[in-house]
């Protein structure tokens, strides 16, 4: 035993030193990775539930716009259910009247519109071939028109292929409209009750829930006021321009422009196209060119300057945040994301600001003075009743 060789021990490896910055970065990295996966899962689930989420989101916006009317009716001792029904029916009648008048007046000019459009296209083709500074032949123009027609046909075909069953799609739209109306009615009727229920479910955080609900409700109101202001500006400029160039139907087009202003970017483009077509049918090609130039200038002014500034002031958001939010919403969910990007961003930013400025118990995190105190006093003195 004494002659047995002793096992040799391996020299202990020195501990590998990790720079504190690397360790901290690694700690943040895996946490951010988990948060990113959670956000991705939430966005994926929301994308799968758009058929339900879109009607509900529209219903919340409509409810926010109609709530003052419903409150006025209940203040006159009208039962809540009757007040909600009257408010909703009145809103539907107003929208149907505006859209019906605008559509009827435009449809009445369909024959003249078709003739004018054909003449306008021929005039543009003749100018390109004979008078333009470009080396363009008539065969080139005919080829471009054929390519545009083929592209349109391919777009329609691919769209139909994407919607595998048109009947199912139409049924989803109908169900979405019915769901929207039902949600609006119950939010108008039982808004305060649902708000109280949400506060009870949060238990000891009831005060914080109420404060967050008020900020979110006020943010939605700011978005609607901003969209209405943009609609007034766009409708007034387009309508006045149509009158000056001698076009008819300026008033219906101006009203329709106001309504479409609630659809960011897409609404302004659609309203501009309608204004140009109506002017082309009722005042001719030169007037349509003028209206097109003015509509394009108004759209650029609104998208790049007025909309970010107006939304930023109304929603307490920086103009750059509004632009980036619209771009991100469109990239994630297409048209739906573009439409709802601003209100969602407004609600998120205002609720985060509420969480940041107030302590866990719902009281101000500051020293009790300054703008935060004034804002809290104004909110508690006249608290709105958000539906949920």
N, C-alpha and C positions, 0 to 999 in steps of 0.2 A: 504493500500500500504506500509505503513511504517513497518507493521508487517510481510510482506512477506520475506521469507528467501532469502538471496542473493545466486546466483549460485556460487558454489565454482570453482575456477580456478585450472586446473591441473598444477602441477609444470613443468616448462619448462625443457625439456630433454637437458642435455648438449650435445653440438656438439661432434660427434664421431671423434676423431682425427685419421687421416690416415698417416701412416709413409710415408715420401716423396719417399722412395725407392719403396714402394708398389704402390703409385700413378703413379710414372714414369713407373714402370713395366706394370701396367694396360694400360697406354696410349700406350706403345709400343706393348702390346699384341694384342689389337684390330686392330691396324694398320697392324701388321704382319699377322693377320688373314685375313684381306681383301686382302693383297698382295698375301698370299698363295692361296686364292680362285681364284684370277685373274690368277696366274701362272697355277693352276690346270685347269682352263677353257681353257687357251691357249694351254696347252699340250693335252687336250682332243680334241680340235678342230684340232690341228696338226695331231693327230692320225687318225682322220676321213678323213683328206685330204692327207694322205701319198701317195696315188696314183698320186697326182699332185705334192706334195712337193718333193718327191724323184727324179723324172725326172728333176725338176727345179734345185735342189741342185747339181745333177750330172752335169747338163748343166753349172752351174756357175764354177765348178771346171775344166771342160773341157775347157771352155772359158778362164779361167785364164792360163791354160797351153798353149793354142794355140794363145793367144793374141800377143806374140812377133812375131810369124810368120806372122800374119795378118798385124801388123804394118810395118814389113819389106817390105811386098808387097805393101802396100799403100805408103811407102816412095819411092818406085820405080815407082810411079804414076800409079799404077794399081787401077781401080775403086773399091770403098769399097765393093760393092756387089760381084764383081768378086773375089776380094781378099778373102772375107769371104767364098765364095763357093769353091775356090781352096784349102783353108786351111782345110775346113771341109772334103772335098772329099779326100784330101791327108791323113788326119788323119784316116778316115775310111778304106782307102786302106791299110795303114800301119798296123792297128789293125787286119784287115781281113787276111793279109798275115802272120802275126806272129801267130795268133790263128790257121789259116788253116794249116800252116806247122807243128806246134806242134801237132795238132789233127791228121793230116794224118800220121805222123810218129809213133804216138802211136797206132792208129787204125791198122796200118800194122802189129803190133806185137800182135794183139788181141788173135789169136789162141795160140801162144806160151805163152801168158800171162795166159790164162785160164788153160793150162796144168801145168804151173809152179806154179800157185796159188794152184791148187789141190794137187800137190806134196808137196808143202811147208806146207799146212795144215796137210797132212798125216804125214809128218816128225815131226811136232810139237806134234801131238797127240802121235806118237810112243815114242818120247823123254819123254813126261809127264808120260806115262804109265810105260816105261821100265827103263829109266835112271835118271829121275828126283828124287830129295830127298823127294818129296812129295808122300803121300800115295794116289795115284790116280789110279782108275781102268778105263778100256776102256769104261765101261758103264757110268761112271761119265762124261767122255769127250763127249760121244755121247749125254748124257742128256744136257750138256752145249751147244753143238752145236744146239740141237733142241730148247732149250730155246732162244738162240740168234736168230734163224730163226723165231720163233714165235714172239719175240719182234719186229723184223724188219717188219714182216707182220702187226702187230698191229699198228706200227708207220705209215706205208704206208696207212693202212685203215683209221686211224684217220686223217691223213693229207688229204686224199681224202674227208672224211666227212666234214672237216673244209672248204675245197674249194667246196662249194655246186655245183658249175657249172664250170667245167673245161673250157668250151668254153668261158664263161665270163672272167675267169682269164686270158686265153690266149689273149683275146681281150684287156683286161686292160694292159697287158704287151706290146702288139703291139702299143696301143695308147700312152703308156708311152715312148716307144722308139721314135715314131714319134714326140711327144711333145719335147723330149730331143733334137732331131736334129733341130727342128724348133727354139727352144729357143737359141741353140748354134749359129745358123746362124744369127739370128737377134742381139744377143749380140755382135758377132764379127762385124757385119755390122754397127750397130747403137750404139755401146758402148759409144763413146764420146757424141753423141746426147742425149742418155738416161741419162748420167751423168749430162749434162747441164740442162736437164729438171728437174731432181731431185733437183738441186741447185735452179732453179727458183721457184719451188713449195714451198721451205722452206723460201723464202722471205729474211728477214734480217738475218736469220741463214744460209745463203748460204755458207759462209766461213767455219762455223763449219761443215756443211754437207759434204763439200769437204774434210776437214781434216779427218773426220770419214771414209769417203769412201776410202781415200788413205790408212789409217791404216788397214782397213778391207781387202783391196786388197793386201797389202803387207803381211798380215797374211796368206792369202790363198796361196800366192807364197811361203812363208816359209814352209807351210805344204806340198806342192807338192815337194819342194826341199828335205825336210826331208824324205818323202816317197820314192823318187827316190834314195836317198843315201842308205836307208835301203834295197831297192830292189837290188841295185848293190852288197851290202855286202852279202845278202842272196843268190842271184843267183851265185855269184862267188864261194862262199864256197861250195854250193851244187854241182855246175857243176864240180869243181875241184875234189871233192870227188868221183863223179861218174866216172870221167876219171881214177882216181887212182885205183879204184876197178875193172876197166875193163868193165864198163857198156856203152852201146850205148846211143845215143840221148841226150848226156849231154848238148849240145848247145841249142836245143829247150826247154829242161826242165829249163835251166838257164834263158832263156828269159821269159818263162812263170812264173817263180818264181819272176822275176823283175816286171812283170805286176801285179801279184797277191799281191805284197807288198803294193799296194795302198788300199787294204782291210785290215785294222788292225786285227790282231789275226786270223780271219777266213782265210784270204789269205795265211798266212804263213802255217797254218795247211793243207789247200788244196794243196799247192805247195809241202809240205813234203810228203803227201800221194802219189801224182803223181810221185815224184822222187823215192819213195820206190817201187812202182808198176813197173815203167819202169826198175829199176835196177833188180828187181826180175825176170822180163821177159827176160832181156838181159844178166844178169851176174850171176844169181842164188841166192839161199837163203842166204849164208854167206855174199855176197856183199850187199844184201838188208838190212841185219841186221846192217852192218856198216853204210850204208847211213841213215837208220832210226835213229841210235844213233846220227850221226852228225846233221841230220835235227832237231831232238829233242833238242840237245844242242844249235843249232843256234836259234831255236824258243825261248827257255828260255832266251838266251842271249839278243835277240832283244826285247822281251816283257818286261823283267825285268830291262834291263840296257840300251841297245842302243836306243830303241825307246823313252823312256822317256827323255834321255839325248839329243838325236838329235832333237826331237820335242821341247824340252824345250829351247834349244839354238836358234833354228830357229824361234820359235814362242814367245820367251820371257815368257815361262811358266815353273813352277817348275815341275820336274819329277813326284812328288806325285800328282800334279794337273792333269797331263796327265793320270796317272793310274786311279785315281778316276773318271775322266771324262769318260773314256772308260767304266768303270764298271757301272756308272750311266746311260749312254746312252744305254747300253745293257739291264739294268734292266727296263728302261722305254719303249724302242721301239724294243728290241730284236736285230736282226742282223743289221737292218737299223740304230738303235741308236749306235751300236758299230762302224759301218763304218763312220758315220758322227760326232761322238762325238768330235774327235780332231779338225777338221776344225771349227765346231761351237764354241767350247771352245776357240779356238784361236781368232776368230773374236770377240767374246764377251769380252774376256780379253783385247784385244788391243783397242777396242772402249771405254771400261770403262777407260782404262789408258789414252786415249786421252781426255776424258771428265774430268778426275781428274787432269791432268797436265796442261790443257789449261783453260783459263778463259771463261766466257760466250761469249765474243766477238771473240773467236778463237785465242787470243794471249796467250803467255805463262804465266802461273800463277806464275812462279818463278821470279827471279830477272833478267832474260834475259841472264844468263850465264850458262855454264855447258853443260851436255850432252843433255838436252832438247832443247837448242838453236841449237846445232849442228844437232840434228835429224831433227828439223823443217827446218833448212836451206837445208839439203840434200833432204827433201821431196819436198820443193818448187822449188828447182833447176831442178829437173827432175820428175815432177808430172806424175804418171800414169793416165790412163783414165779408171777408173772402169765403168762397164756397168750399174751400177745402185746403 
